[in-house]
Amino acid sequence: QEESLSELARGLGFGSRVSVDSYTGRLSRSEKRAVRDREPTVLLSNPDMLHYALLPHAGRLWEWFFGSLEYVVIDEVHSYRGVFGSQVALTLRRLARTCERFRSSPQFVCCSATINNPVEHVATVTGRDPDGITLVDEDASGRGPRDWVLWNPPEYDGDWAERGSGRRRSSHTETKRLFCDLVTAGAQTLAFTRARQTAEQYATDSASDLRERGERDLAGRVGAYQAALPDDRRREIEADLHAGDLRGVWSTSALELGVDVGGLDAVLLDGYPGTRMSAHQRAGRAGRGDDPALVVMVGGEDQLDQYLMTHPADFFEAPPEDAICDPENEQLLPRHVACAADEHWLSPVDERLFGESFPRVVGALTDDGTLDRRETAQGLRWVHAGSASPQQSVSLRTATEREISLIDKSSGETIATLGFADALRDAHPGAIYHQQGRTYEVVDLDLNRDVAELRQSWADYYTRVLSEKDIVVNADRTERDLSARPDVPVRFADVTVTEQITGFVRKDAATGDSLGESALDLPETTLRTKGLYFPVPEDVEAEMRASGGSAATDGGSEADASADRDAASGGEHAFNGGIHAAEHGLISLFPFHLLCDRADVGGISTPYHAHTDGPAVFVYDGYPGGVGLTRRGHER
């Protein structure tokens, strides 16, 4: 972007006085000082730098900038959703305070992929009045033809259940084969998959498959890209992709947007990405100018994947999803109010920016010593009480502050960092961890030092955790009737979810067969969030139990009693399995209507819950305080 804008500026001539600079964390201290000294008229940056570097030093280093700020351009505004979007929205409210302080009133220009609620979302992110937002939604962009293929893996014969496999050939296996076919045919290919470890593992597998085909040169030009990589390694992969030196890359959503990798020949989607917008964003990576491009979406076993494979019109023609964020998140708001107080004193009028919970948040921060309350001639003021920078303790990318460093035991090098909950799942003792074509085994997880030690391994298996979850309803907030069953209430509530990882299972990499289980002694995690839930009606429970068991007998023989027990057992399995399927079906529908990943929403189904005094199904936001997903789900 800097190169393109600088070229445009040069075309305007010297007399225009338009100058362009970037201000990012990649610059050295002297390079940053040089940018400030040049006082560019166009500054390219990101939300993290606004949070860490610009706002905290507005009065000392950036008065020239904030005092003359006329436009704030936000690219990819649809990506500011969930936890990151909620934190960016709060950061932009702090920006608004700073601009008012220096008497500037910038106009916002926001660019977005197609979403269902663009005006509402931009208003939520920027804190601006929706009535003052103008929507421009005519697409005049040019591009070459793009061919879509919905590829449903073939079904196995009738013995698939006995063999312990899925009904269809694995989407992962199919995508890996297509990846190697395309790379071998000369097509620069980007394959998207869902998890960091999957991207790393499949890049390793693809390189091995290419060597088996005799394509040793191509095998060395395949890589993996994911957010846990160090910055310099990510930049290296981006440059190699752009230059064409890398012929194939497996990636998570980290390459979906915001990174210039040039135009590729083909994009593979290993399973439905979770939202139609994400699918089209990823597909947009394919195509150079007017050249044709190929996009292949390989269907997985997931119910939503299979539905779209057989109902393609719902994929191509359905209305776009809503983008959701929640700047009033009760876990995030206090941190940003503290940052705002450090940047410039707070007053009661700041409630208009931070919402109706602002007085309560300021009171709590004052009580715990974070803020100092002062009486002045102009009225009440609050200032930050500490000497340390509150901005440095707030990461915009996560709702939690604790991170675990993953260290190669042989070299002492940090190969990745994970959030605390992710580390318990992916970096527990005995876990197999994939990173940049290498396989590691976790030998120790030291939670006192927040360090996991790994050693390289040749393991031919992968690991999956075993866990137990429970949910408590702290307070019901709102209630509405289920449209299909007016006698069934659906409630939106404050909930607390506890999870205990109890062990893990080793599975054969080739067959998926279990190779054994091991117990783990890890701390319980607690998540205070928002969720919706509903009780299961008695008549539905009775019908589900009846469908799972044979009819009860009338006789009194031992054989009849045994048959009755079998019927009851079958009914129990049918009911428990049925409400569990309902839970997963409901979770799968969230990304069909809202911009979120299935992992952003969790669920619990139980044959008995104390709060409902009966069976119930719960779905909850997977982030502290909630980010508005189940609230919107409840409204719908």
N, C-alpha and C positions, 0 to 999 in steps of 0.2 A: 504493500500500500504506500509506503514512504517513497519508493522508487517511482511509482505511477503518478502520485500527487506532485512530486518534485519535478517530473517531466512536464506536467501541466503548468506548474508555476513558472518554469523556465519559458514556456510558450507565451506566457502573459507579458514577459519582458521585465527588465530590471525596475522600471517605473512602477510596477504593480505593488512592489514591496511585500509580495507574498513569499513566505519562507516556510519550509516544512522540516520538522524534526520528530524523531521518536524518543520516548522517554520510558524505558522499560528496565526491569531488574537485571537484564543482561549487560547493561552498560557499567563501566567502571565508575568509581567516584569522580575521577577527573572528567570523564566523558559526560556525566550528568551535570557537572558544574559548567561545562562548556555549552551544553544545551540551554541552561538557564541564562547564561551570559548572552547568548545569541537572541534570546527572547523571540522565538519563532511565532509567526501568526497562525500556524496550524501545528498543533501538537498531537501526535499519535501516542496513545497510551492504553492502559487497560484498567479494569476496576481495582485490581490489587494495588497498582501503583497509586491510584487516586486515594485508596484507603491508607496505605503505608507511608507514602512519600509526599503527596501533594497537600492533602487536607491537614495533616499534623503540623506542617511548616508553612501554612498559607501566609501568615503575617510576616514571617522572617525571610522566606525565599521566593514566594510566589505572589506577592501583592500585585505586581505588574500583570500577572496572568489573570487572576480572578477579578481584578478591577476592570479589565477590558474584555472579559469573556462574553461573546455574542451568540455562539452556537455550540451546542453539545450534540454530537452525532453518535448515536448508539447503533452499531452494526449487530446483526443477528440477535435482535431484542427478544425473539422467541426463546432463545437459549437461556434467558435469565428466568428460570423457573425452579421450583423446589427450594432446597436449602441455599444454593448459590444465588438464585434469583431473589430470594427473600433478603439475603445479606446485601446484594447489590442495591436493592430498593432502599434499604436503610442507609447505605453509603450515599446514595443520591439525595436523600433527605438531608444528610449532613452537608452535601455539596450546596444544596439550596440555601442553608443557613449561612455558609461561607460567602456565597454570592451576594446575599442580602447585606452581609457585613461590609462588603466592599462596593456596595451599591451598583451591582450589575444584575441584569435580568435576562439570562440567555434563553434562546429559543431551542427546543429539543427537536431533533430530526432522527427518527428511529426507522431502521430497516429490518424487515422480518420475512421469514418464510411464511407460507400461507397457514394461518391459524384461524380458528373460528371466532375469537374474541379479541381482535387486534387493538381496538380503541380501549376496551376495558383493561387489557393487559398492560398497555403502554401507560395508562393512567395509574395503575397499581405500582408499576416499576418506578416511574418518574415522580409520583406524588402530585401530578398535575390534574387539573379539573378535566374530566372527560369531555365536557361540553366545549372545551377550547382546543380539542384535538381534531385535525382534519385527516381523513383517511384517503390515501391514494392507492388504489388496488388494481390498476391496469398494468398487465405484464407485457412490456415491449422488448424484452430481452431476446436476443437471437442465439440459436444453437443448431447444431446438426441433428440428424435423426437419431433417436435413441430407441433401441429395440428392447422390450421387456420380455423376459421368459419366466413364468411361474413353474418351477420344476418340483414336482412331487415325487419323492423317491418311491421306487416300486415296492409293492407289498410282498412279504414273505409268504410261503405256503402255510398251511394250517397248523404247523408245529411250532409257530413262533413263541407261543406261551411256554411250551415245554422246554424250549431252548433258552428261556430267560431273556429274550430280546424284545424289542418293540415290534409292533405289527408291521412297520415299514423299515426299510434299510435306513440307517442313521443319516440324518441330514449332514452331520459332520463328515462322514465318510464320503458322501456324494460331493460335498463342497470341496473337500481336499482333492478329489479326483478331477473335478472341473478346473480347479485352480492349476493343477499341474498340466492339464491338457492345454489351457489357455496360455500359460507361460511358455510351454514347449512350442506352441504355434506362433510365438512372437508377440503376443498381446501383453502389454504391461497391465498387470492385474492387481486390484486391491480387494481383499476379502475381509468382510466385517463379521466379527463374532462377538459374543456377549461378555466374556470374562477375560481378565488379564491373563490368567494362567492358561486359558484355552488358546488365546492368540499365540502365546509363547510356545505351547506344546504343538500346535498345528503348524507353525512355521518350521519347527524342528522336523516334524513328520514329513512335511512337504519337501524339504531339502533332501531328506533320506529317500523319498519316493523318486525324486528327480535323478538322484545318483543311480538308483536301481534302473532307471530308464536310459542310463548312459549320458545324462545331461549334467556332467559334473560342474561345468562352468556356470550353468544356470542355478545349480544347487547353492553356489556361493553368493548368488545375487538375490536371495530370498531372505526376508527379515520379518520381525514383529515390532509393532508400535503400540505402546500403551502408556497411560498417564503416570505409572509408578517409575518410569525410566528417569534417569538424571537428565537435566536440561540439555547438556551438551550432546548426549546420545540421541535425544529426540531431534535436535537441530541437524545432526549428521544424517539421520534417516530422512528427514524432510528434504534436505539438499540433494541426497542421492536419488530420491524419488523424482524430484523436479528435473534433475539432469538426465534421468532415464537409466542411471547406473543400476538401480534396484529394479528388477523386472517383476517382482511380486512381493506383496506385503500383506501380512495378516494384522488386523487392527481391531481394537475396541472402538467405542464411540469417540475416542480421543481424536481421530482423524476425520470426524464427521463434518466439522466446520472450523473456521478460524485459522486454518493453516493452509498456506499456498503450496500445493504439491504438483501444480500443473494439471493438464488434462490427461486422464488415463484411458486406455482402450476398453477396459472391462471392469465392472464391479460385481462382486458376488456377495450376497447376503445369506449368511448361514442361519437360516430361520428368520421369521418375521421380526424386525427390530423392536417391536412393541408399539410403535405408532406409525401411522401413514406418513406423517411429516418427516420422521427420522428416515423412513425408507426412501422417500424422495430426496431428502438432503444427501444421503449416502449415494444414491444413484447419480446425483449431480456431480460427483467426482469423476464420472466417466464422460469423455468427450473433449476433443480439442477443436475449437473453432467450429467449422462446418462439417468436420469429420463424423462419420457414424460411430455410435458407441453401443455397447452391449451391457445389459443389467440382468442378472439372473438371481431370483429369490428362491432359495431352496427351502421347501416346507419341512418343518420339524413335526414331532409327534404331538406337540401342544395342540389343545383343542382349537385355539384361535388360528394357529397356522393352517390346520386342516380345513377349517371353515373358509378361510380366504382362498385356499387352493381350489375349492369347489364353488366359491362364490366370488369370482374375480371382480365383478361389478362393484361389490362392497369395498373393495380395495381401491379401485380407480375412481369411483364416482361418489362415494360417501362424503358427507361434509367433513371438513378438517376438525382436528381436536382443539380443545381449549388449552391455553397456557395458564398455569396456576402458580402463584407465589403468595406468601403471607408475611408482609412486613410487620405485622403485629404479633408474630411468633413470640411467645412469652419467654423462651429460652434465649433468643437472639437479641430481642429489643434492648434489654438492660445493658448488654455489652456495647451496643452502638450509642446508647444514650451516654454511657461513660466516655466513649470516644469523643462524642460531640462536646461534652463538658470540658474535655482536655483541649479541644480546638478553640472554643470560645464559650464564655459563661452561658448557662442555661437560664431561661426565664419562663414563667407560666405560659407565655404565648407560643412556646415551642410545642404545645399540645396539638396545634393545628397541623404540625408536620409528623409527629410521632403517634398520634392517635389518642383515644380516650383513656387508655391505660397509662399514659405518660405520668400523671400525678402519682399514681400508685408505684410506678417503677422508680421515680425520683425519690419518693419516700423511703422505699426499701434500700436504694443505693446510699442514701444519707444515713440510714440506721446502721448499715454495715460498714460505714466509714469510707466508702468509695468516693462520695461527694461531700463537700462542705456547704452548708446552708448559710447564706449571708443576707442580712437586711441592709438595703441600700436606699438612697434617696429616690431612686427610680423604681423601687419595689424589690421583691424577692429575687435572689440570684443563687445559682448553684455552680460551684467550680469543682474540678477534679482535685481530689485530696492527695493523691500519690505523686511521687516523683518519677516513677516508671511510666513508660508510654503504654497506655491501654491498647493502642492499635496493634502493637507487636504481639499481644496475647490473643488476638482475634484473627482466625483464618476465615476468609470468605468462602472457602471451598468445603468446609465441614461444619457440622453443628456441634461437634465435640472437639476438645482441645488436645486430647492425649493421642500421641502417635508412637508407633513402635518401629525402630530401625532394624532392618534385616541385614545382617553382616555375614560376609563370606569368611568362615573361620580360618581358612588357609591364608588369605591375603589381608584380612582386616578391613576390606573395602565394604562400604555401605552400598548394597545393590538395589535397595528399594526402601520405601517407608509406607506403612499401612496404618490406618486408623485402628483404635484399640479393638473395636468389635470385629473388624475385618481380620486383624492379626490373630484373634482367638480362633477364627475359622480357617484361615489360610496358613498360619505360621505356628501352629501348636506343635509340641514335640511329636516327631514321627511323620509330620506332614510332608508330602512331596510338593515341591515348589519349582515352577519353570520360569526361567528368566533368560531372554536373549539367546535361545538355542541351547541353554544349559539346564540340566536337571539337578536340583538340590534336595537334600533331606534336612529337615529342621532337627537339630540335635538338642537344642535348649531354647526355652522361652523364659527369659528373666524379666518378670514384671516389676521388679524393684528398680531395675536400670532401664526398663522399656527397650530391651534389646532381644532380638532372636538371633541365634547363631545357626548357620547353615553350612553344610559341607556338600561338595559335588557328589553325585550319585549316578549309578547306571540303572536305577530302579525301572522295571518294566510294568509298574502298576501305578495307579493314582489313588488319592485318598479323599474320602468324604466324611464330614463330621456327623455325629449323632447328637441330638439335643432334645431337651424337654422345655416346653413353654407353658406359661400361665398368664392370665390376664385378669385384672381387677378394675371394676368400674368405680372411678373416684367420684364422679358427679355426672348426672344426665343434664344435657344442655337444651336440646330441642327434640321434638318427637313429631313424626308424621305417619300416616297409615300407608301400608303397602298397597299399591294401586290394584294389584290382582287379588289381594285379600285385605279388605278394609278392617278386618278384626285383628290384624297383625300389626303391632306398632314397630316402626323402625326408628331407633333412637341414635342421636349424635351425642357423644359423651367425651369427657376427659377420662383417659384410661392409663393404666400402668401395666406394661408387659415385662415379665421377667423371663430370661432364657438361661438355661444351664447346658453347656456343652458337656456331655457325659463321656464321649469317646469318639472313635473314628473307625471306619472300615476301609480296608485296602481292597481295591478292585483291579482285576486283570485289565491291562490297557487294551488288549486285543478283543476280549470277549465281554468285558464288563462283569465277569463272575466275581463273587466275593471270595477273597483270599484269607479272610479272618478279621476279627475286631479287636481293638485295644481300648482300655478305659483311660480317661483323662481326668485330672483333678484341676479344673480351671475355675476362676471366679464367676459368679453369677452376674449377668448384666441386667440392668434395669433401664427401661425406656418409658418416660412419661410423655404421652402423646395424645392425639385425638383419634377417635374411631367411631364407626357406626356398627350397630348390632341389631339383631332381631331374634325373638324366640321362635322355635319351630312349633307350629300348631300341633295339638294333640292328634287330630285326625290324620295329618300328614305323617307323623311319627308312626301311628298304628299301621297305616297303609304300607310304609316302607319296611317295617318289621315283618309284616305279613308276607311281603313279596320275597323276603330273604329266607323264610323257613317254610317247610311243608306243613300241612294242616296238623293240628294237635289231635291225638288219639283219644278215644273214650274208654279204652280198656285199662285194666289195673295191673297188667303183667309187667315184668321187668323190661321186656322188649319195648312195650309201649312207653314206659317211663324214659327209656333211653332215647326213643324217637322224639319224645317231647323235649328232652334236653337238647338234642341236635337241632330241632326246629327253633328253639329259643336262641341257641348259639348262632345259627344262620341268620336269624332276624336281627340280632345284635350287630353282627358284621355288616349286614346290608344297611342298617340305619347309620352306623358310624361311618361307613364308607360313603354313604349317600350324602350326608351333611358335609363330609370332608370334600367331596366332589363339588358340592354347591359353593363352598368357600373358595375353592380354586377357580371355579367358573366365574364367580363374582370378581375375583382379583384380575382375571384375564380380561374382563370387560373394561376395567378402568383405563388401560392404555388405548382402548378403542375410542374413548370419548375425551380423555384428558392427556396432555403431553406429560407422560411419566413412563417409567420403566416398571415392569412387573415387580422388580426388586424394591421399588419405592413404596410398595404397599405390602403389608403382611396380613396374616389371618390366623385365626384359631377357631376350630369347631369342636364342640364338646357335648357329649350326651347329657351332661348336667353342669349347670353353672349356678352358683349360689345367688347371684344377683337376679336371675330370671326364675330361679327355683325350677329349672327344667333345662332342656336342650337349647342351645343357642349357637348362632354363627356370628363371629366378629371379624371385621376388617379394619385395619388401623394404618395410619401414616407411619412409615418406617423411620421417622426422624424426630428428635426431641422437640416437643412442643407442637408438632404437626406443621405441615406446609400448605394446608388448604385442600388436599386431595379428597379425603373422606368427607370434608364439609361440602365440597361441590358434589360429590357422589350422593350424599344424603339429600341435597337440594333437588337432585334429579330423580 
